[in-house]
Amino acid sequence: MLKGKTVVIAVSGSIAAYKIPNLARMLKKAGADVQILMTQNATQFINPITFESLTGNKCLIDTFDRNFQYSVEHVALAKRADIVMVAPASANVIGKIANGLADDMLTTTVIACPCKKIIAPAMNHNMYHNPIVQDNLEKLKKFGYEIVTPETGMLANGDSGDGRMPEESLLFQHIIKEIAFEKDLAGKKVLITAGATREPIDPVRYITNHSSGKMGCALAQAAMLRGAEVTLVHGHMDVVPPEFITCVPIVSAEDMFIEVDKRRMSSDIIIKAAAVADYTPVTVAENKIKKSASDDSMSIPLKRTKDILLHLGQNKRENQIICGFSMETENLLENSQKKLTKKNCDMICANSLSSSGSGFKSDTNIITLITKDSIEELELMSKEQAAHVILNKILTL
């Protein structure tokens, strides 16, 4: 994912430095060339050898260290960097960078870097809210730096409050969001549905299906990484939705219809990946029969829910792309092609429940991309890989 990318992590003096070796490991595993800068104070919290062992690169601390191949090292590294993250960022280092002070290897290099720079503050709650620190953070924002909002919780001194640096997994997500993929969807609004809707029968029971939401979340993640503004309208899911998107949780098919209808006209691309329950129980008023949750012998009258994909196709605006999913047990191509035409979609992603490695809850998928002009059968791949292939195809429509 990050092969060929150079990531500079600048570590300042904070107890939160203990999280950074795992971040370095995650970046290295993703294929990045990881370069670590440390202040002298940071070396009191963690030994530079730890970073050198994990990254395979010399940890840079002293501006005047001559133990490397001759070059103006901070300038050479600044030219190579694709992104810089200062994490943890102490109040001291934030103040220096915000005011253009470069008196060590870390601040000199960060200020020399023309690439995207991210600051992850970590300090005591009272320090973080000091007006001077807040003013420095605002100054950095004005200069194009991204600030990672600290988490709230127990701090190193036992106090509770905000000022705690987020977990390394979130820091990793901030980095890949910026540099993992070309931003070929920048400026596009993408609306995605995912997960399983639930239609209540009574206070205890409901009708649903086996959708896990994995494919929809993979599409949301891929679109976000490629620069899109993503809204995910989702029912019940077995996975946590990705960071940096707008999530709209719903329960029933009617809820999903309402939320999608609100947003359809402002969306450039709509992907309906949710497995909507096609039927909902007839209400007591409609059926004139009182149902008991304990009465299992009673058959439950059903009525069809609104067809979201059909509604989208019938009300498609100019230059809008609509992509639906078709999950079939038989006649995959025939049924999916009918859906493409009937529901006025630009593309249908068809997959068979009977194929090994495909379908509900699986981490992989076998998808056939169907448009009015082509049928493209994809090989077995992860849902993350499939998401990018689907977006690639959408961009050609």
Phi, psi and omega in degrees: 000322182245020180301131180086359180260142176253120180248123178259123175249120181256117188252119178254179189284097178204147178300335180294353178301339182296340180280341191287327175304322178291323175298316179299319179297317180297319179293319179297318179297328179281357175102003183282152167274111187258122179246127183252129170251143178223145168279163177300321179297325181297329181292346175284340182261330181208141184282133180303332180301328178302312181291321180296323178292322183283324187260338185077010179239151176294134176279122186266125183232312187260123179301330186256014176294126181261007185273052173200166181303139186301125171186163171281093198300318182293328178285318180298317179292321179299324180290326183279336190293133172268335178200149177236133173236124175265108186205121353287150178254111179283165177301324181296310182292321177301315179298319179297309183296319182297333183249015173072023179271128183229085185244012175208179184298320183295304184293325178298315183290315181301316181292332181280345184281127177272355185279181177298137180232134182239133180247126178244091182297147175209114182190177176299149181307314182291323176296316182299322182270004175300131183305328180292316178297315180297322178295320178295320178295319177296323179296317179296319177301318180298328180272008175096004176285145174264134180251124176276122182294126178296156178272162176258137180166196179285131180264175186300328182271005179095348177289159173249140180162182176271157186135352180276131179293138179299165179296156184298333178297322179287322176299319177300318179297322177299322182288311183292331177303324185277322193233357186288326186223155172297143183271062182281356175249014179301136180086355180263142174257122184244126178251124183232138171252147183207162174085184184252132172279159180230126181253110185293134174271316181201186182299349184249317191252160176207161175259133180209196176215186188268012182300133180263341184084002185295317182292317179298319179292324177296320177294318179297317179296314182297316180295320178297315181296336180263013168100000183283156169269112192250133171242127180247112174265115190225145170270209180295135180226153176268357183235159177275131180297154182292163176286164170067026173231167176266122181254134177236097180284140178225174178244302188260169176297324177297318176302314182296317178303314182296313183291321178292319181297326178299325192253353189297321185288335181266002183260138177276324181228131176238126179239114180264097180253358181287148173261095185277136174295120188288341183231149176230146181298142174294137182292161179302318181297320181289325186266343181057028176232128177277127183256141178250139179296337182268355183265091183278348183280341185280127174288147187252113177298139182236156172226154181291144173276168179294142180273101185295315183294320177298317179298318179296316181294322181288339184239028182291132177273169182298139178065018177263138179255129177239126180237126178247167176246144178231117179249116186234155174259342178203162179049050187304305184292315182299312182292323181289322177294323176297318180295319179304314182285311185298323186258008173056046178268159174273333179205146172239131173262108185258135172218152186258134177291340183273353181276133178294133180086008182233162173099196186302141170066352179286152175272353179239171180206152171238109189242143171248123180269120185241122172237178180293340184250348187206158172229120183235113180271123180267152176281170176300128179208167177295158179294332175294316178295316180300323180301317180291323177296319178298315179295322176302316180293318179301321181293343178271350185278000000 
